[in-house]
């Protein structure tokens, strides 16, 4: 049975999963690759020497194709997903975190807890910004929505750029619940981070806060304007009117 003639409504059995182990999933996704797209992705995700994605490898598969594959292989086991996360190929790891996110959304409470702990145990493989941004808010933020969030402050103190980004990205669901304290607190902690990707993430989340409570955003900006990296500031004020943006940039 090939990927093209799989009925997505069919029940997923142990026999079906055995036919679709990590190796066969990788082969299926690699068959959709395009060398020109791969070259573009390698540049876009900064995989060159000294860049944040140094050494990453690309197949050249676009995100919609990866998301479709996640629907087809939605019953993959955590053992299979662990093997996919360990892949050298960027798109295979992206597929794994998207699949894991979809499984989390449909899992019961025990399943969500299992996926959450699994995700954090594999965070060293969630090692580029699109992998983080496709999964951290669903899994980490989703699980912690009604729980203690101290783990986010441990992640924010990590030496790993990606774990620090996970910490801030995970606050997105809290913002949607009009809970802004963790976003503000983590943004303060990360004010002096050396990585531009963290500045962008903090600015993005502050902007989302501002959409819901612009006065809170203004108070944060007025308090920290002298220390905010320019990139963080620009992202944070993006939805303010032009006069107010000019005001904060002038400070």
C-alpha positions in Angstrom: 0.0 0.0 0.0 1.5 3.3 -1.0 1.0 6.7 0.6 -1.3 7.8 -2.3 -3.9 5.2 -1.8 -4.2 5.3 2.0 -7.7 6.0 3.1 -7.3 8.6 5.8 -10.5 7.5 7.5 -9.2 3.9 8.0 -8.7 2.6 11.5 -5.1 2.6 12.7 -4.0 -0.9 13.7 -0.7 -2.3 15.0 -0.2 -3.8 11.6 -0.7 -0.4 9.9 1.8 1.3 12.3 4.3 -1.5 11.7 4.1 -0.7 8.0 4.7 3.0 8.7 7.7 3.1 11.0 10.2 6.0 11.1 12.1 4.7 8.2 9.1 4.4 5.8 7.8 7.8 7.0 11.1 9.5 6.2 11.3 7.8 2.8 7.7 9.0 2.1 8.5 12.6 3.0 11.9 12.6 1.3 10.1 11.6 -1.9 8.4 15.0 -1.9 11.7 16.9 -1.8 12.9 19.5 -4.2 16.6 20.5 -4.4 15.9 24.2 -5.2 13.6 24.5 -2.3 16.2 22.8 -0.1 18.8 25.4 -1.1 16.5 28.2 -0.3 15.6 26.7 3.0 19.2 26.2 4.0 19.8 30.0 3.4 16.5 31.0 5.1 17.1 29.0 8.2 20.8 30.2 8.5 22.5 26.8 8.3 25.8 28.2 7.3 29.0 28.2 9.4 28.6 30.3 12.5 24.9 30.8 12.0 22.2 29.7 14.4 21.2 26.7 12.3 24.7 25.7 11.4 24.9 22.2 9.8 21.1 21.7 9.5 20.1 19.7 6.4 17.1 20.2 4.2 15.1 18.0 1.9 13.1 20.8 0.3 9.6 19.9 1.4 7.1 22.7 1.9 5.1 23.1 5.2 1.7 22.3 3.7 3.0 18.9 2.5 4.4 18.2 6.0 1.1 19.1 7.6 -0.7 16.8 5.3 1.7 14.0 6.1 1.0 14.6 9.8 -2.6 13.8 9.1 -1.8 10.6 7.3 0.6 9.3 10.0 -1.4 10.7 13.0 -1.3 7.4 14.9 2.5 7.2 15.0 3.9 6.1 18.4 6.1 8.2 20.6 8.9 5.7 19.9 8.5 6.4 16.2 8.3 10.2 16.8 11.5 10.0 19.0 13.3 8.5 16.0 12.0 11.2 13.7 13.1 14.0 16.1 16.6 12.6 16.0 16.8 12.9 12.2 19.4 15.1 10.6 16.8 16.4 8.2 15.0 19.7 9.3 11.7 18.8 7.7 11.6 15.4 9.4 12.0 17.1 12.8 9.4 19.7 11.8 7.0 16.9 10.9 7.6 15.2 14.2 6.7 18.3 16.3 3.7 19.1 14.2 2.5 15.5 14.6 3.1 15.7 18.3 1.2 18.9 18.6 -1.8 17.4 16.7 -1.7 14.3 19.0 -1.6 16.6 22.1 -4.7 18.5 21.0 -6.7 15.2 20.7 -5.3 13.5 23.8 -7.0 13.0 27.1 -5.4 14.5 30.3 -3.0 11.6 30.8 -2.0 11.6 27.2 -1.3 15.4 27.3 0.9 14.9 30.3 2.8 12.2 28.6 3.3 14.2 25.5 4.4 17.3 27.5 7.1 15.5 29.4 8.2 13.7 26.2 8.5 17.0 24.4 10.6 18.6 27.1 12.8 15.5 27.2 13.4 15.9 23.5 13.8 19.7 23.4 17.4 19.5 22.2 15.9 18.3 18.9 13.5 21.2 18.7 16.4 23.3 17.4 15.2 26.0 15.0 12.7 28.8 15.3 10.0 27.2 13.1 10.1 23.9 15.1 9.6 25.9 18.4 6.9 28.1 16.9 5.0 25.2 15.5 4.8 23.3 18.8 5.7 25.0 22.1 2.5 27.0 22.5 0.4 23.9 21.8 2.2 21.4 24.0 4.1 23.4 26.7 1.6 26.3 26.9 -1.4 24.1 26.5 -0.3 21.7 29.3 0.6 24.5 31.7 -2.5 26.6 31.1 -4.0 25.5 34.5 -0.8 24.4 36.2 2.3 25.8 37.9 4.6 27.5 35.4 7.9 27.6 37.1 9.4 25.3 34.5 9.2 28.3 32.0 11.6 30.3 34.2 14.0 27.4 34.2 13.8 27.2 30.4 14.3 31.0 30.2 17.6 30.6 32.1 18.8 27.8 29.8 22.0 28.1 27.8 20.0 26.8 24.9 18.6 29.5 22.6 15.8 27.2 21.6 14.7 26.4 25.2 14.6 30.1 25.9 12.4 30.6 22.9 10.2 27.7 24.0 9.7 29.5 27.3 8.3 32.6 25.7 6.4 30.9 22.9 4.6 28.8 25.6 3.0 32.0 27.0 0.9 32.5 23.9 -2.1 30.5 25.2 -2.0 32.4 28.4 -2.2 35.7 26.5 -5.3 34.4 24.8 -6.7 33.8 28.2 -5.9 37.4 29.2 -3.2 36.2 31.5 -0.2 38.4 30.9 2.0 38.1 34.1 4.3 35.4 32.8 4.8 37.0 29.4 5.8 40.3 31.1 8.1 38.5 33.6 9.8 36.4 31.1 10.3 39.4 28.8 12.0 41.2 31.6 14.3 38.2 32.2 15.2 38.0 28.5 15.7 41.8 28.0 19.5 41.3 28.0 19.6 38.1 25.9 22.2 38.2 23.2 20.2 36.5 20.5 18.1 38.4 18.0 15.7 35.5 17.7 14.8 35.9 21.4 14.3 39.7 20.9 11.9 38.9 18.1 10.0 36.4 20.1 9.7 38.7 23.2 8.6 41.6 21.0 6.0 39.3 19.2 4.5 38.2 22.5 4.5 41.7 23.9 2.7 42.8 20.8 0.0 40.2 21.4 -0.3 41.4 25.0 -0.8 45.0 23.6 -3.6 43.8 21.3 -5.6 42.9 24.5 -4.2 45.4 27.0 -2.4 48.3 25.4 -2.0 50.1 28.7 0.0 47.2 30.1 2.2 47.2 27.0 2.8 51.0 27.4 3.7 50.5 31.1 6.2 47.8 30.1 7.7 50.0 27.4 8.0 53.0 29.6 9.7 51.0 32.3 12.2 49.2 30.1 12.6 51.4 27.1 16.2 52.2 28.0 17.2 48.5 28.0 15.0 47.0 25.3 16.9 45.8 22.2 15.8 47.7 19.1 14.4 44.5 17.5 12.2 43.7 20.5 10.9 47.2 20.6 10.0 47.3 16.9 8.1 44.0 17.2 6.3 45.1 20.4 5.0 48.4 19.0 4.0 47.2 15.6 0.3 47.6 16.2 0.4 51.0 17.8 -0.4 54.0 15.7 2.4 55.7 13.8 2.7 58.7 16.2 3.1 56.4 19.2 5.6 54.2 17.4 7.7 57.2 16.6 7.5 58.3 20.2 8.8 55.1 21.6 11.5 54.8 18.9 12.7 58.3 19.7 13.3 57.2 23.3 
